[in-house]
Amino acid sequence: MSTNQTLKGDELATTQGESGPRRSSAALTLTAGLLGFALVCLDASIVNVALPAIGSSLGGGMSGLQWVVDAYTLAFAALMLSTGAFSDRAGASRAFGLGAAVFTLASAACGLAPNLPALIGARVVQGMAAAVVLPASLALVRQAYADPARRARAVAGWAAGGSAAVALGPVVGGALTTAWDWRWIFFVNLPVGALILALLVRAPRSRRRPAPLDLPGQVTAVVALTALTFAVIEGGAEGWAALAVAVVAAVVFVRIEARQSHPVVPLGLFRNRTVAVAVAAGAAVSVAFYGLVFVFSLFFQQVQHRSALQAGLMFLPMTGLIAVTNVVAGKLAGRHGPRLPMLVGQGLAVVGLLMTLYVDSGTPAVLVALLLVPMALGCALTVPPLTAAMLEAVPAERAGLAAGVLNAARQTAGALGIAVFGTLISDGFVAGMRVSVIVSAALLAVTGLLSFRLAGPSASSA
């Protein structure tokens, strides 16, 4: 599933024409940015099929496996609110280099982790670095091309790289875990990270731009999201205490954002109906997609006793079609407005989810893989138009901020979906899986109804 984020492009420190050495440096910059985006997307999906092997090696039970995924996702989501501004302040090339270097080192730490707490800690650092890499990589790609047509093709290639990484993640993770060891799902990042840094040496330096940072808002957002996730995963007395912390932090966050001149989440954005619907629909899609990929990764291995490679291959039918469906969704949104593809996408996802309610331990794995396809296609149809709708609903100068809010909401929702669904399946896998499916379908049905409130094709064209 591609991640769409629009930023104010940095100006290049050089002003050469797009010929000769300039054309060569633009191609190198695009390659570095594409690889960086693909790397952070790959790490969001490659881990799922390796979870049983990690659990067997390091222990920790279901809650430990949830944290292996959510430690990365939460850090990624929460810090994405501020890393666009950080990229502007430091310069996109410097921010991207720093993020890629830290991500590579954190990947090595993940692969060498002697125990589960060490692995989870390294995953947090990975997520923090990924939050820097994503906006900086897009800013680098945008600034490398002065011509709008070439820039559009470059950004499309950048987005396609992320989609391909998400599609290949489960298969690559399964193959590495089966052929060698789960640690190789992290070691594979090292040569890619080294290549990115080598390419970046040839890329032009970016100018620094003044960009305000809302540190109090960022800190309280991290505390609130982490405490809420902890409450869901851990439960018990500690869970209730964490929930209280989350509520207090959320209240403080809202008060801070209401008073900040440059908040990380401008609360006024949500008074716009289109923004509110887009964020809600994006969150529902992420709960369904990421939450159920987590659940079915464990289902194939723990319930049906298949290898990690077999489990990864079971996701190929659904993930392999996502990039193509994203393109189709964009064309539909351009022709008919965002409402139609969003309604069709969410409706298809709901129907697909309800079909999986009949899955149990004896259902052939190939049939399960095929039953997951409608859900994935529905989600892929929904995301591009909701992103476009949100960006059209805000002034151009706030597009980057709005995209950061949308992507942070989607990543956060995915992390909470994994936390909730992991708790449900720990008390009885198949029964918990069916409840998870019902929750996902209900959320998408509600946001599908809300999508009727979006502008139709005539308003969109106007």
Number of C-alpha atoms within 10 A of each C-alpha: 28 21 19 20 22 20 22 18 17 22 20 21 13 11 9 12 11 15 10 9 11 18 15 14 20 24 18 22 27 28 21 30 31 25 22 31 26 25 27 25 24 25 26 22 22 24 24 28 33 29 25 21 18 24 16 10 14 17 14 16 13 18 17 20 25 25 26 23 23 29 23 26 27 27 25 30 28 29 23 32 28 25 25 29 26 22 27 26 18 19 24 33 28 19 25 30 23 16 23 31 19 21 29 25 18 25 27 19 21 25 19 16 17 12 14 20 15 14 22 22 18 25 28 23 22 28 29 26 29 32 27 28 33 29 29 33 28 28 28 30 27 29 22 28 24 16 11 10 9 13 17 14 12 23 20 12 16 26 22 23 24 25 26 20 25 26 26 21 28 32 23 24 31 26 24 22 23 16 11 10 17 24 21 21 24 21 19 18 22 18 11 18 23 14 15 25 20 14 18 23 15 14 21 19 17 23 18 19 16 12 15 15 18 19 12 15 24 21 14 21 23 20 19 24 24 23 22 24 27 23 23 22 23 17 16 11 10 12 18 17 15 23 22 16 19 24 16 14 22 20 13 17 22 17 12 19 20 15 10 14 11 14 23 27 24 17 11 9 17 14 9 12 15 23 24 16 23 29 24 23 29 26 26 28 30 26 29 30 23 22 24 25 20 24 22 21 23 24 22 22 21 14 15 16 13 15 20 30 21 19 28 26 21 23 26 18 17 19 23 18 18 25 23 14 20 24 16 16 26 21 15 19 24 15 13 16 24 29 25 22 26 30 22 16 26 31 23 21 30 25 15 22 28 16 16 20 17 11 16 17 14 8 11 11 18 12 12 19 19 17 21 24 23 20 29 29 26 27 31 30 32 33 28 27 26 30 26 18 22 23 23 14 18 17 9 14 10 16 19 20 25 28 24 27 23 30 24 24 22 24 25 25 25 28 27 28 28 31 27 21 28 26 21 20 20 15 10 10 21 19 15 19 24 21 16 27 23 18 19 25 24 16 19 29 20 14 23 24 13 19 24 14 12 21 16 14 16 9 10 17 11 5
